[in-house]
Amino acid sequence: MSNQTVFFKDNFFSAGVTEIFNSEKEKVGELDLKSTFSSSVDVLDKDGRPAVSGSFGFFSNKWRVTTASGEDLGILKQIFTFMSKKYEYDAYGRGVYLIHSEAFSREYDIFDEQSNQIAKFEKVSGFFASPAFQLTNYSDKLSTEELIAVVMGVNAIQKRRSNNAATANGGAGN
């Protein structure tokens, strides 16, 4: 997958394989959502071979992105802010990228260390349905597959945070 716009989605139960399409509605890969009980994902190329993986580290809130062979590509973490959503992706040796969205927006911009926009993504559905994403990659340093894993990491961090908040609020009255 070269620099392009792609569309992909999570599954309702966050398990199973979903297709990745380009803007011409051609299948360019797949997203293998490993299990309902873990948040790990594999991004597969158009021939079904693993290209990039993403998962939470052991007892960690950081999302680890690796190659198919397990080589570390980078780490994604949330940056706590009051009225916006911010994440930082450290692409080991290839730059540190800021992912930013306004508080109630579904659009995210990804910037390099010189504040150049290298990608953007948007949650294009999700209310009573599985979230679907549109990602546009302008970067020559980060592959589209790697950025898909980063987007799924942002989604996983948000899910984990929302599940933890629901558990905390549900247990408060007991």
C-alpha positions as CSV (number, residue, x, y, z in Angstrom):
1,M,0.0,0.0,0.0
2,S,1.6,3.2,-1.1
3,N,0.7,6.7,0.1
4,Q,-3.1,6.7,-0.4
5,T,-6.5,7.0,1.1
6,V,-7.8,3.8,2.6
7,F,-11.0,2.7,4.4
8,F,-11.2,0.0,7.1
9,K,-13.3,-0.8,10.1
10,D,-13.4,-2.5,13.5
11,N,-15.8,-5.3,14.1
12,F,-18.6,-5.0,16.6
13,F,-17.0,-7.6,18.9
14,S,-13.5,-6.5,17.9
15,A,-12.6,-9.9,16.5
16,G,-12.3,-11.4,13.0
17,V,-11.0,-10.2,9.6
18,T,-12.2,-7.0,7.9
19,E,-11.2,-5.7,4.5
20,I,-9.1,-2.6,3.7
21,F,-10.2,-0.7,0.6
22,N,-8.7,2.1,-1.4
23,S,-10.8,5.1,-2.6
24,E,-11.6,3.1,-5.8
25,K,-13.2,0.4,-3.6
26,E,-10.5,-2.1,-4.5
27,K,-9.4,-4.4,-1.7
28,V,-5.8,-3.5,-0.8
29,G,-5.4,-5.6,2.4
30,E,-7.1,-6.9,5.5
31,L,-7.3,-6.1,9.2
32,D,-7.2,-9.2,11.4
33,L,-8.7,-8.3,14.8
34,K,-7.3,-11.1,16.8
35,S,-9.7,-11.6,19.7
36,T,-12.6,-10.2,21.6
37,F,-10.6,-10.4,24.8
38,S,-7.4,-8.7,23.5
39,S,-6.9,-5.6,21.4
40,S,-4.2,-6.9,19.2
41,V,-4.4,-6.5,15.4
42,D,-2.5,-7.6,12.3
43,V,-2.5,-5.5,9.2
44,L,-2.3,-7.9,6.2
45,D,-1.3,-7.1,2.7
46,K,-3.5,-7.7,-0.4
47,D,-2.1,-11.3,-0.5
48,G,-3.1,-12.0,3.1
49,R,0.4,-11.9,4.5
50,P,1.0,-10.1,7.8
51,A,2.8,-6.7,7.3
52,V,2.4,-4.9,10.7
53,S,1.0,-5.7,14.1
54,G,-0.3,-3.7,17.0
55,S,-1.0,-4.6,20.6
56,F,-0.9,-3.3,24.2
57,G,2.3,-4.2,26.0
58,F,2.0,-6.5,29.1
59,F,0.3,-4.5,31.8
60,S,0.7,-1.3,29.8
61,N,-1.5,1.4,28.3
62,K,1.0,2.0,25.5
63,W,0.2,0.5,22.1
64,R,3.2,-1.3,20.5
65,V,3.6,-1.4,16.7
66,T,5.8,-4.1,15.2
67,T,6.7,-5.7,11.9
68,A,5.3,-9.1,11.0
69,S,8.6,-10.6,12.3
70,G,8.2,-8.8,15.7
71,E,10.7,-6.0,15.2
72,D,9.6,-2.9,17.0
73,L,8.5,0.0,14.8
74,G,7.1,2.4,17.4
75,I,5.0,3.0,20.5
76,L,1.8,5.0,20.8
77,K,0.7,6.7,24.0
78,Q,-2.0,9.0,25.1
79,I,-1.1,12.6,26.2
80,F,-3.7,13.8,28.7
81,T,-5.2,17.2,27.9
82,F,-8.4,19.0,29.0
83,M,-10.2,20.0,25.8
84,S,-8.7,17.9,23.0
85,K,-7.5,14.4,22.3
86,K,-3.7,14.0,21.9
87,Y,-1.5,11.0,21.3
88,E,2.2,10.6,20.6
89,Y,3.7,8.0,18.3
90,D,7.4,7.4,18.7
91,A,8.5,5.7,15.4
92,Y,11.9,4.6,16.8
93,G,14.6,6.5,14.9
94,R,12.1,7.8,12.3
95,G,10.6,10.6,14.3
96,V,8.0,11.4,17.0
97,Y,4.5,12.2,15.7
98,L,1.7,14.1,17.3
99,I,-1.8,12.9,16.8
100,H,-4.4,15.6,17.6
101,S,-8.2,16.0,17.5
102,E,-10.5,18.6,19.1
103,A,-12.6,17.4,22.0
104,F,-15.8,16.4,20.1
105,S,-14.4,15.9,16.7
106,R,-14.1,12.6,14.8
107,E,-11.2,14.0,12.7
108,Y,-7.5,13.5,13.7
109,D,-4.4,15.1,12.2
110,I,-0.9,13.5,12.4
111,F,2.0,15.9,12.5
112,D,5.8,15.3,12.4
113,E,8.3,17.1,14.6
114,Q,8.4,20.1,12.2
115,S,4.6,20.4,12.5
116,N,4.0,19.2,8.9
117,Q,0.8,17.1,8.5
118,I,1.9,13.6,7.4
119,A,-1.5,11.9,7.6
120,K,-5.1,12.4,8.7
121,F,-7.9,10.0,9.7
122,E,-11.5,10.3,10.5
123,K,-14.0,8.0,12.2
124,V,-16.7,7.9,9.6
125,S,-19.2,5.8,11.5
126,G,-19.6,4.2,14.9
127,F,-22.9,5.1,16.5
128,F,-24.7,1.8,17.0
129,A,-22.3,0.3,14.5
130,S,-18.6,-0.8,14.4
131,P,-16.3,2.2,14.0
132,A,-15.1,2.7,10.4
133,F,-12.1,4.8,9.5
134,Q,-10.8,6.8,6.5
135,L,-7.0,7.3,6.6
136,T,-5.0,9.5,4.2
137,N,-1.3,9.0,4.3
138,Y,1.0,11.8,3.0
139,S,4.2,10.4,4.6
140,D,7.2,8.8,2.9
141,K,8.5,7.7,6.3
142,L,5.5,5.8,7.7
143,S,3.8,3.1,5.6
144,T,0.0,3.0,5.3
145,E,0.0,-0.3,7.1
146,E,1.9,1.1,10.0
147,L,-0.5,4.1,10.2
148,I,-3.5,1.7,10.2
149,A,-2.0,0.0,13.2
150,V,-1.5,3.4,14.8
151,V,-5.2,4.3,14.1
152,M,-6.3,1.0,15.6
153,G,-4.1,1.8,18.6
154,V,-5.9,5.2,19.1
155,N,-9.2,3.3,18.9
156,A,-8.0,0.7,21.4
157,I,-6.8,3.3,23.8
158,Q,-10.1,5.1,23.6
159,K,-12.1,1.8,24.1
160,R,-9.9,0.8,27.1
161,R,-10.3,4.3,28.7
162,S,-14.1,4.3,28.1
163,N,-14.4,0.7,29.5
164,N,-12.4,1.7,32.6
165,A,-14.5,4.7,33.2
166,A,-17.7,2.7,32.8
167,T,-16.4,0.1,35.3
168,A,-15.3,2.8,37.8
169,N,-18.7,4.6,37.5
170,G,-20.6,1.3,37.7
171,G,-18.8,0.2,40.8
172,A,-19.2,3.6,42.6
173,G,-22.6,2.9,43.9
174,N,-21.9,-0.5,45.4
